[in-house]
Amino acid sequence: MYSLCLNEKRLHLRIRGEFATSSYFVNRRSSQPVLSPAVGSSAGRGSFSGGSLSDLHNTTHLSLRPHLDGPQNDNNLENAVLESRHTSTTESILQWPHFDVFPTLRNDYTSIFHLEQSRPRIKTKTTNLYPYITEEDVDGILGTFEHAVNFWYPTTSQDQLQNARMIIANGNFDDDDDDDDGLDVCLALLTMALGCASKVTAGLVEGATLPGSDQRRRVTYRATGDMYFESALKKLYVSHMDVNSVAAQCLFFVALYFAFLRRPLQAWEYISAAAAKCLLLLSYSPRDSTSEDQERIRRIFWSCYILESDYLAELSNLPLSGIARIESSVPLPGAGYSTHSTHQEEEQSSLYFLACASLDDKRFPGIVKELDHQLEEWRSVLPETFAFEVEWSAPAAEYKITGVKTEHGGFLRQRYLTCRSVIYRPYLMWMLSSANAGSCLEASSSAATGGFGGVQGPLASVPASSTAVGMNSTTTPSSMNIKLVEREVLANCKACLDACLLHILNLRGFSQTVLVDTWICSLSMAGAMLVLLAACRIPSLKTLIGPEILQAGSHLRELLVGWQKVQGEPRSPSVDQSVHIIHEAEKFTRQVYAGEEGEGAGRLEE
């Protein structure tokens, strides 16, 4: 997503109707990004670790060096850098040689692209069918849209919502004589479809095991949403032909509904179409463009950027829309665009959108300590409504959420934990990629007499100048200096593993996660389970992982299976395959963690 600044330690707050001028969220160009663009776009929100070990052996180098800003503290290791060919999709993790001893992890595996590309297309009826609903139902559906989708992606103005209400209430869906009316009808239908989707996915934070009446109500909303969506698809040609902010908005809404349907290839196609229209309108402003149009297109731009980044995390070879090339020149959302019926909710929505837009977790870290500092600064200035604690409370049977005041705070905590795991990931990858990763990080006595011949494990490849106080390229390391590096490296590996496991254990049925991110979440969580399994096979890393790992797999499976049931048919084959991988990884993790596995497969050879 985007850049996190430290020029001012204030959130870009909207106070008394105006946004305070703070570069904390806005002035991205003059500061370091949260996660630097070291590897392009192949890494993403759901990535907990890197690509295949062969890639790491060939191209990945870790650089450890002391701070240079201010008095030198040679006990400090400042950064760890991964090179640009590093990949992090779940599919690449699955190919690691760590899992060769677990063949059932890969049995009958089908690539994500082929699974999704071979799915039957969505069938549409030849005649237009519109649901019969009361004005009260319309108000309820549009209200849910306002509090859910339009809270996460505040692109729809109050005027547009009122217009949609009138169109749906009047039932004039087929009056397409006027092109503008046709576009407004298309937008109204899509807004209703997303409102119904919001009804389906609401209230799942405490679990997806629902009473029969609640499940039937959600099934009805799903069917109603599908009818509105199908009707909108038949009118979508207007959005493709028109060049204005509402046309881009319609394309973006289609992408969101395909995300709800767990159709990633179709969602990506419409994200790209909306992004292309945004790029055009940002490059050439129409003569009749209003300030509202300009603000709307900026908000759609940032929403597309967020979603495109997420999809690239698991399908890294997707063609890029080009939207990333100009993100540093596009302002973040501003004032004067009324999206909610109350000032308080509008302000909270703006702050939430800015908070999401301030975390750039699709790029790899450069300077670990500085990036961790920036991440903690971001957390410290979150509004009280979105504040969260990071704790080791195990998921209870009722899945109650703890450590947060709101569901939105819980969602932001997940983003925070993802960023934290990515920041410290190079250290973990360094350990995993070493040929002797199972060894303890120890230096033999020969290290003090002129060489690193006695150093075992990853430190065997670290230059002498990188390891200790006051050392340079001609300095001989001591055993004490190696121990300092050992503690630093293992502490940073633990930070990555803790963030990875906490991300799993704190996952709940947040409405935004279920509606937009079910497909992405299933793959990223499968990747997380694989990374933890790989770490468990290395003795020096296994000791860093607590017994909470034994709850992770069952927790994820119950959530993902429940979400699939709530969302309805057809099920996503990608999500089902991810659940299978999670189940297999859970089984092997229990064996390795409890020491029940055979000697040859229990851990890497030392």
TORKE-360423 format. One line per field, with one value per residue (C-alpha): residue in one letter; x, y, z. Coordinates in Angstrom, 2 decimals. Example, Ala and Ser with C-alpha at 12.3 -4.5 7.8 and 13.67 -1.06 7.14 Angstrom:
% TORKE-360423
r = [A_S]
px = [12.30_13.67]
py = [-4.50_-1.06]
pz = [7.80_7.14]
***
This chain:
% TORKE-360423
r = [M_Y_S_L_C_L_N_E_K_R_L_H_L_R_I_R_G_E_F_A_T_S_S_Y_F_V_N_R_R_S_S_Q_P_V_L_S_P_A_V_G_S_S_A_G_R_G_S_F_S_G_G_S_L_S_D_L_H_N_T_T_H_L_S_L_R_P_H_L_D_G_P_Q_N_D_N_N_L_E_N_A_V_L_E_S_R_H_T_S_T_T_E_S_I_L_Q_W_P_H_F_D_V_F_P_T_L_R_N_D_Y_T_S_I_F_H_L_E_Q_S_R_P_R_I_K_T_K_T_T_N_L_Y_P_Y_I_T_E_E_D_V_D_G_I_L_G_T_F_E_H_A_V_N_F_W_Y_P_T_T_S_Q_D_Q_L_Q_N_A_R_M_I_I_A_N_G_N_F_D_D_D_D_D_D_D_D_G_L_D_V_C_L_A_L_L_T_M_A_L_G_C_A_S_K_V_T_A_G_L_V_E_G_A_T_L_P_G_S_D_Q_R_R_R_V_T_Y_R_A_T_G_D_M_Y_F_E_S_A_L_K_K_L_Y_V_S_H_M_D_V_N_S_V_A_A_Q_C_L_F_F_V_A_L_Y_F_A_F_L_R_R_P_L_Q_A_W_E_Y_I_S_A_A_A_A_K_C_L_L_L_L_S_Y_S_P_R_D_S_T_S_E_D_Q_E_R_I_R_R_I_F_W_S_C_Y_I_L_E_S_D_Y_L_A_E_L_S_N_L_P_L_S_G_I_A_R_I_E_S_S_V_P_L_P_G_A_G_Y_S_T_H_S_T_H_Q_E_E_E_Q_S_S_L_Y_F_L_A_C_A_S_L_D_D_K_R_F_P_G_I_V_K_E_L_D_H_Q_L_E_E_W_R_S_V_L_P_E_T_F_A_F_E_V_E_W_S_A_P_A_A_E_Y_K_I_T_G_V_K_T_E_H_G_G_F_L_R_Q_R_Y_L_T_C_R_S_V_I_Y_R_P_Y_L_M_W_M_L_S_S_A_N_A_G_S_C_L_E_A_S_S_S_A_A_T_G_G_F_G_G_V_Q_G_P_L_A_S_V_P_A_S_S_T_A_V_G_M_N_S_T_T_T_P_S_S_M_N_I_K_L_V_E_R_E_V_L_A_N_C_K_A_C_L_D_A_C_L_L_H_I_L_N_L_R_G_F_S_Q_T_V_L_V_D_T_W_I_C_S_L_S_M_A_G_A_M_L_V_L_L_A_A_C_R_I_P_S_L_K_T_L_I_G_P_E_I_L_Q_A_G_S_H_L_R_E_L_L_V_G_W_Q_K_V_Q_G_E_P_R_S_P_S_V_D_Q_S_V_H_I_I_H_E_A_E_K_F_T_R_Q_V_Y_A_G_E_E_G_E_G_A_G_R_L_E_E]
px = [0.00_1.76_4.36_4.63_6.25_7.92_8.23_5.50_4.20_0.52_-2.17_-3.71_-6.75_-9.95_-10.84_-13.94_-14.59_-11.09_-8.08_-5.09_-1.99_0.20_2.80_2.63_0.23_0.54_4.09_5.32_7.83_10.31_10.68_11.60_8.79_7.73_8.91_11.33_10.89_13.65_11.74_9.08_5.59_5.99_5.68_2.57_0.33_-0.08_3.61_5.42_8.57_10.44_10.69_12.42_15.66_17.47_16.68_17.93_21.15_21.81_20.59_19.86_22.47_22.05_23.92_24.35_25.94_26.00_24.09_25.83_23.57_24.93_27.29_28.25_26.95_28.68_26.40_23.60_22.77_20.84_19.48_18.89_18.34_16.81_17.55_15.05_14.51_13.05_9.49_6.96_3.80_2.36_3.09_6.79_6.96_5.41_8.37_10.96_13.09_12.12_8.86_10.31_9.82_6.10_4.89_1.19_1.56_2.00_-0.13_-2.73_-1.74_-2.98_-1.61_-3.83_-4.08_-5.20_-7.70_-9.29_-8.97_-10.80_-13.82_-17.16_-18.17_-20.97_-24.22_-26.66_-30.35_-31.64_-34.38_-33.91_-35.15_-35.20_-35.91_-39.09_-38.13_-39.76_-38.45_-37.48_-35.38_-33.73_-32.85_-31.43_-29.28_-27.95_-27.34_-25.26_-23.33_-22.60_-21.36_-19.31_-18.01_-18.22_-16.44_-13.51_-13.40_-15.14_-15.78_-19.57_-21.00_-24.24_-25.74_-24.96_-26.54_-29.70_-29.82_-29.42_-32.25_-34.56_-33.65_-34.22_-37.45_-38.86_-37.80_-36.83_-33.95_-34.47_-34.71_-31.40_-32.34_-30.04_-26.44_-26.01_-29.15_-27.84_-24.60_-26.48_-28.71_-25.63_-24.07_-27.30_-27.56_-23.93_-24.37_-27.34_-25.37_-22.50_-24.98_-26.42_-22.89_-22.24_-25.35_-24.05_-20.64_-21.62_-21.45_-18.96_-16.26_-17.33_-17.54_-19.28_-21.37_-24.82_-28.37_-30.51_-32.62_-29.55_-28.01_-31.24_-31.38_-27.84_-28.66_-31.55_-29.29_-26.73_-29.39_-30.67_-27.16_-26.52_-29.68_-28.64_-25.11_-26.33_-28.55_-25.62_-23.37_-25.86_-25.57_-21.83_-21.07_-21.96_-19.14_-16.65_-17.70_-17.92_-14.85_-15.68_-15.37_-18.69_-17.71_-14.48_-16.49_-18.77_-15.77_-14.27_-17.53_-17.66_-14.16_-15.33_-18.28_-16.08_-13.81_-16.86_-17.58_-13.95_-13.22_-9.68_-9.01_-12.21_-11.63_-8.13_-9.49_-11.89_-9.36_-7.12_-9.96_-10.86_-7.18_-6.74_-9.71_-8.27_-4.91_-6.60_-8.72_-5.77_-3.73_-6.45_-9.08_-12.41_-13.73_-16.87_-15.02_-16.04_-14.10_-16.30_-15.32_-11.65_-11.88_-13.84_-11.27_-8.45_-10.29_-10.93_-7.25_-6.06_-8.66_-7.48_-3.88_-4.67_-6.49_-4.00_-1.19_-3.09_-3.70_-0.09_0.90_-0.39_-0.38_2.86_2.93_-0.31_0.23_0.54_-1.99_0.67_-1.07_1.99_4.07_2.27_1.22_3.71_2.08_-1.55_-2.86_-4.48_-8.21_-9.14_-12.06_-15.25_-16.55_-19.52_-19.67_-21.71_-24.86_-23.10_-20.00_-18.49_-18.72_-17.44_-14.42_-13.78_-14.06_-11.55_-9.11_-9.50_-8.86_-5.80_-4.53_-4.81_-3.22_-0.26_0.96_3.09_3.44_3.90_7.60_10.55_12.43_15.75_16.58_15.00_15.27_14.17_11.23_10.19_10.41_8.20_5.68_5.45_5.06_2.17_0.55_1.06_-0.85_-3.89_-7.14_-8.43_-11.23_-8.71_-6.12_-5.14_-3.00_-0.80_-1.19_-0.93_-4.54_-5.43_-8.56_-11.42_-14.18_-16.50_-13.84_-14.27_-11.96_-9.69_-7.23_-9.22_-12.09_-13.65_-13.71_-11.81_-9.05_-8.87_-8.46_-5.69_-3.93_-3.79_-2.17_0.29_1.29_1.78_4.07_6.03_6.55_7.72_10.15_11.93_11.54_15.08_16.60_14.30_14.97_18.67_18.39_16.15_18.38_21.59_22.86_23.56_20.53_19.95_23.24_23.50_25.01_28.35_31.89_34.66_37.83_39.44_37.27_39.36_42.59_42.01_39.12_35.53_36.35_34.86_31.61_28.59_25.28_24.41_27.15_29.70_28.81_28.76_31.73_33.88_33.09_29.42_29.48_30.62_31.73_34.29_35.03_36.12_37.22_40.59_39.44_39.36_36.06_36.00_33.74_31.99_31.29_29.80_27.57_26.31_25.31_23.78_21.49_20.51_19.73_17.70_15.83_14.85_13.82_11.61_10.06_9.12_7.78_5.81_4.18_3.39_1.75_-0.08_-1.46_-2.99_-4.32_-5.84_-7.66_-11.42_-14.36_-13.94_-16.52_-13.90_-11.77_-14.66_-16.21_-13.05_-10.15_-11.34_-9.39_-6.25_-6.48_-6.76_-3.58_-1.57_-2.55_-1.55_1.80_2.10_1.50_4.17_6.70_6.04_6.40_9.75_10.93_9.88_12.26_15.27_16.16_17.42_14.16_11.84_12.77_11.49_7.96_5.49_2.89_0.24_1.26_-0.67_-3.94_-3.21_-4.34_-7.69_-8.41_-7.81_-9.73_-12.80_-12.80_-12.25_-14.73_-17.31_-16.77_-17.19_-20.47_-21.77_-20.79_-22.55_-22.01_-20.04_-17.16_-13.72_-11.37_-8.41_-9.77_-10.54_-6.99_-5.58_-7.64_-6.14_-2.60_-3.35_-4.65_-1.57_0.81_-1.00_-0.61_3.12_3.70_2.17_4.48_7.61_6.81_6.05_9.07_6.92_8.26_10.90_14.48_15.02_12.02_11.76_14.34_17.04_20.30_22.86]
py = [0.00_3.26_5.21_5.95_9.26_10.51_14.20_15.01_12.79_13.51_11.74_13.50_14.43_15.99_18.52_20.75_19.89_20.51_18.24_19.29_19.74_16.89_15.21_12.12_10.60_13.01_14.13_10.77_12.03_13.46_10.45_6.81_4.39_1.95_-0.95_0.04_-1.02_-3.57_-6.29_-4.68_-6.00_-9.68_-9.49_-8.46_-8.20_-11.92_-12.79_-14.03_-15.30_-15.50_-17.61_-20.86_-21.69_-22.05_-18.41_-17.41_-19.35_-17.69_-14.15_-13.27_-11.54_-10.23_-7.09_-6.31_-3.01_-0.63_2.63_5.58_8.39_9.77_8.14_4.76_1.84_-1.15_-3.58_-2.41_-4.18_-1.77_-3.51_-6.65_-6.42_-8.95_-8.64_-8.07_-11.63_-12.64_-13.99_-14.67_-16.24_-19.26_-21.34_-20.44_-21.23_-24.63_-25.48_-25.05_-28.18_-28.06_-29.74_-32.55_-34.86_-34.02_-35.18_-34.92_-31.15_-31.11_-34.10_-33.21_-29.55_-27.38_-23.93_-21.10_-19.65_-22.94_-23.56_-20.18_-20.08_-23.40_-22.42_-22.20_-18.69_-17.02_-17.73_-14.91_-15.11_-13.88_-11.82_-9.09_-10.01_-7.46_-8.27_-6.98_-5.21_-2.56_0.96_-0.14_-2.94_-0.48_1.83_-1.09_-2.37_1.08_1.81_-1.34_-0.38_3.03_1.54_-1.24_-0.89_2.90_3.02_0.95_2.59_5.98_6.65_7.16_10.55_11.13_12.60_9.36_7.29_9.41_9.07_5.29_5.18_7.04_4.82_1.58_2.83_3.97_0.78_2.59_0.25_-0.07_3.63_3.88_6.54_8.99_7.79_9.53_7.85_4.49_5.03_6.07_2.99_0.77_2.39_2.06_-1.65_-2.26_-0.30_-2.49_-5.63_-4.61_-3.64_-7.15_-8.61_-6.50_-7.99_-11.48_-10.91_-8.75_-9.97_-12.82_-11.59_-14.05_-17.00_-18.28_-20.95_-19.46_-20.47_-21.70_-18.56_-16.34_-18.56_-18.48_-14.70_-14.45_-16.86_-14.57_-11.52_-13.39_-14.28_-10.69_-9.32_-11.71_-10.51_-6.87_-7.73_-9.69_-6.78_-4.39_-6.55_-6.25_-2.46_-2.33_-1.44_2.14_2.19_0.92_3.49_6.55_8.36_9.92_9.27_7.44_5.03_4.25_3.82_1.25_-0.76_-0.68_-1.86_-4.78_-5.73_-5.63_-7.91_-10.38_-10.32_-11.17_-14.07_-15.23_-14.79_-13.32_-13.26_-11.39_-9.06_-8.29_-7.60_-4.95_-3.48_-2.98_-1.48_0.95_1.81_2.50_4.88_6.58_7.05_8.60_10.98_12.00_12.72_14.57_16.30_16.62_20.14_19.48_17.85_19.13_19.13_16.22_14.27_14.93_13.84_10.73_9.65_10.08_7.88_5.23_5.44_4.64_1.90_0.24_0.51_-1.25_-4.12_-4.54_-4.83_-7.53_-9.63_-9.33_-10.84_-14.25_-13.95_-12.05_-12.44_-10.56_-7.72_-4.41_-1.68_1.02_2.72_2.33_4.57_7.73_7.00_9.51_12.31_11.58_13.28_11.24_11.83_15.35_17.26_18.44_15.04_13.96_10.17_9.52_10.77_11.74_13.85_11.44_8.40_10.37_11.47_7.94_6.57_9.14_8.32_4.59_4.96_7.09_4.57_1.76_3.95_4.69_1.12_-0.05_-3.79_-4.90_-4.05_-5.52_-3.75_-2.00_-0.65_-2.91_-0.87_2.36_0.63_-0.96_2.48_3.95_1.15_1.76_5.49_4.74_2.63_5.27_7.97_5.89_7.40_5.86_4.17_2.13_1.54_-2.05_-4.20_-7.04_-9.94_-13.70_-14.44_-17.75_-17.91_-18.88_-21.20_-18.26_-16.33_-13.18_-10.44_-8.91_-6.06_-3.78_-1.35_-1.85_-4.34_-1.82_-1.77_-5.54_-5.29_-2.69_-4.93_-7.63_-5.17_-4.13_-7.72_-8.41_-5.41_-6.44_-9.96_-8.57_-6.12_-8.90_-11.54_-11.20_-12.57_-15.59_-16.16_-15.97_-18.73_-20.88_-20.52_-21.57_-25.02_-25.55_-23.72_-26.36_-25.56_-23.39_-20.01_-20.61_-19.63_-22.08_-20.94_-20.63_-17.58_-15.58_-16.47_-15.03_-16.59_-17.77_-21.36_-22.44_-20.53_-22.74_-21.82_-18.55_-16.54_-18.42_-16.11_-12.82_-10.52_-9.82_-6.12_-6.80_-8.63_-6.53_-3.40_-1.31_-3.95_-3.32_-5.45_-6.18_-6.79_-10.31_-11.20_-12.59_-15.24_-12.55_-10.52_-13.53_-14.12_-10.54_-11.17_-14.51_-12.91_-10.12_-12.47_-14.86_-11.98_-10.67_-14.15_-14.37_-10.99_-12.32_-15.64_-13.98_-11.57_-14.44_-16.55_-13.61_-12.73_-16.20_-16.29_-12.80_-13.45_-13.12_-12.77_-9.05_-7.99_-6.37_-9.52_-11.84_-9.67_-8.52_-10.70_-14.29_-15.59_-13.58_-14.44_-18.18_-18.25_-15.99_-18.02_-21.24_-19.59_-18.58_-22.15_-23.40_-20.86_-21.88_-25.55_-24.84_-22.94_-25.81_-28.10_-25.99_-26.49_-22.96_-21.55_-24.15_-22.96_-19.49_-20.71_-21.13_-23.88_-21.54_-22.85_-26.05_-24.08_-22.21_-24.73_-25.64_-21.95_-21.10_-24.06_-23.31_-19.69_-20.36_-23.23_-21.12_-18.14_-20.29_-21.61_-18.13_-16.75_-19.54_-21.54_-21.97_-22.58_-21.30_-24.14_-21.97_-21.52_-25.24_-26.08_-23.61_-25.27_-28.62_-27.21_-25.69_-29.06_-30.92_-28.28_-28.43_-32.21_-32.10_-29.15_-31.10_-34.02_-31.89_-29.67_-32.64_-34.57_-37.44_-37.46_-39.78_-38.63_-37.99_-35.72_-34.13_-31.47_-30.46_-32.33_-30.55]
pz = [0.00_0.78_2.69_6.37_7.26_10.39_9.51_12.01_14.76_14.15_12.26_9.28_11.35_10.23_12.91_12.87_9.24_7.95_7.65_9.74_7.65_8.76_6.60_8.74_6.25_3.35_2.65_1.47_-1.05_1.42_3.70_3.71_2.89_5.56_3.47_0.80_-2.85_-2.73_-4.49_-6.61_-6.19_-5.70_-1.97_-0.25_2.72_3.11_2.80_5.85_4.27_1.04_-2.05_-2.89_-1.14_-4.44_-5.17_-1.76_-2.10_-5.44_-4.94_-1.35_0.79_4.30_5.21_8.88_9.77_12.73_12.97_11.36_12.53_15.78_18.27_16.99_18.96_17.50_19.30_17.03_13.78_11.64_8.60_6.64_2.90_0.53_-3.15_-5.90_-7.15_-3.81_-4.07_-1.38_-2.72_-0.97_-4.06_-3.95_-0.23_-0.89_-3.15_-0.42_0.10_3.78_2.76_0.64_3.62_3.70_0.27_1.13_1.34_-2.43_-3.40_-6.03_-5.79_-8.66_-9.34_-8.20_-11.69_-13.24_-10.47_-11.01_-14.79_-15.16_-13.06_-14.90_-15.77_-13.87_-15.69_-16.34_-17.17_-20.50_-18.89_-16.34_-12.88_-10.09_-6.44_-4.89_-1.68_0.45_1.00_4.49_2.99_0.61_3.49_5.46_2.59_1.67_5.35_5.68_2.54_4.07_7.36_5.73_2.15_2.13_5.50_4.22_0.78_1.15_-2.54_-2.55_-1.66_0.22_-2.97_-4.80_-2.05_-2.14_-5.92_-5.64_-3.11_-5.52_-8.48_-6.57_-4.97_-8.33_-10.09_-13.31_-14.09_-17.83_-18.70_-20.54_-23.08_-21.32_-20.97_-17.62_-16.31_-17.51_-15.59_-12.46_-12.70_-13.04_-9.97_-7.97_-8.77_-7.80_-4.58_-3.66_-4.55_-2.26_0.44_0.31_0.41_3.50_5.10_4.35_5.95_8.94_12.53_12.10_14.49_17.17_14.81_11.69_13.42_13.02_13.97_11.10_10.90_10.64_7.97_5.92_6.18_4.83_2.00_1.02_1.00_-1.09_-3.68_-3.69_-4.13_-7.02_-8.78_-8.50_-9.62_-12.64_-13.66_-13.29_-15.46_-18.32_-18.12_-17.55_-21.17_-20.23_-17.68_-20.22_-22.81_-20.55_-19.28_-15.94_-12.22_-11.93_-14.71_-12.83_-9.65_-11.29_-12.48_-9.00_-7.45_-9.89_-8.71_-5.08_-5.78_-7.62_-4.56_-2.46_-4.84_-4.38_-8.09_-8.02_-11.77_-12.48_-9.53_-10.81_-14.32_-13.04_-10.62_-13.65_-15.69_-12.91_-12.40_-16.11_-16.08_-12.99_-14.70_-17.73_-15.66_-13.49_-16.61_-18.55_-16.45_-18.34_-18.90_-16.91_-14.03_-10.61_-7.36_-6.27_-9.39_-8.73_-5.10_-6.08_-8.64_-6.11_-3.62_-6.26_-7.23_-3.71_-3.29_-6.50_-5.37_-2.08_-3.78_-6.62_-4.06_-2.23_-5.33_-6.43_-3.09_-4.20_-8.00_-8.46_-12.26_-12.80_-15.28_-13.48_-14.13_-13.96_-11.07_-8.84_-11.08_-10.03_-6.44_-5.03_-7.01_-6.14_-2.97_-0.27_0.38_1.41_2.84_1.20_0.12_2.21_2.48_5.63_7.25_10.48_10.87_13.38_11.12_8.15_10.18_11.44_7.90_6.62_9.41_8.84_5.11_5.82_8.36_5.80_3.15_5.41_5.70_2.81_3.34_-0.23_-0.32_1.51_4.27_3.96_7.39_9.94_13.10_11.45_9.82_13.09_14.69_11.96_12.35_16.09_15.45_13.10_15.78_18.48_16.58_15.64_16.90_20.12_18.18_16.19_18.94_19.66_21.92_20.76_23.13_23.34_24.22_22.61_20.44_22.71_21.61_21.17_19.22_21.22_20.06_22.70_22.85_20.53_20.94_17.50_14.67_12.56_15.16_14.89_11.12_11.48_14.00_11.34_8.94_11.64_12.37_8.67_8.32_11.40_10.10_6.74_8.37_10.28_7.58_6.10_9.30_9.24_5.55_6.20_8.78_6.59_3.55_5.26_4.43_8.13_9.47_12.10_13.78_16.82_16.04_17.66_16.87_17.62_19.22_15.80_15.09_17.50_15.73_12.32_10.45_10.37_9.67_12.98_12.70_12.08_10.51_8.77_10.46_8.39_5.49_7.40_6.75_9.78_9.45_10.05_13.31_16.22_17.95_16.12_13.51_9.94_7.01_8.60_12.15_13.55_15.25_18.73_20.19_22.22_19.11_17.36_20.38_20.12_16.52_17.48_20.02_17.62_14.75_16.89_18.55_15.12_13.97_17.04_16.22_12.78_14.07_16.86_14.40_12.06_14.78_16.34_12.91_12.73_16.28_16.11_12.85_13.21_10.86_10.32_7.78_5.54_5.64_4.80_2.08_0.29_1.44_1.95_-1.04_-0.23_3.46_2.83_0.76_3.04_6.11_4.34_3.63_7.27_8.43_6.03_7.29_10.89_9.94_8.27_11.34_13.63_11.76_12.77_16.44_17.04_15.63_17.13_20.62_19.70_18.95_21.79_22.23_20.84_17.42_18.18_18.07_14.84_12.23_13.75_14.36_10.69_9.32_11.39_10.24_6.54_6.33_8.14_5.85_2.77_4.13_4.92_1.51_-0.30_-3.46_-5.55_-3.19_-4.08_-5.10_-4.09_-0.58_-0.33_-1.41_1.13_3.87_2.83_3.03_6.44_7.65_6.42_7.79_11.13_11.27_10.53_12.84_15.72_14.95_14.66_17.62_19.87_18.60_17.35_13.81_12.47_12.93_9.24_8.84_12.26_11.60_9.21_9.43_11.56]
***
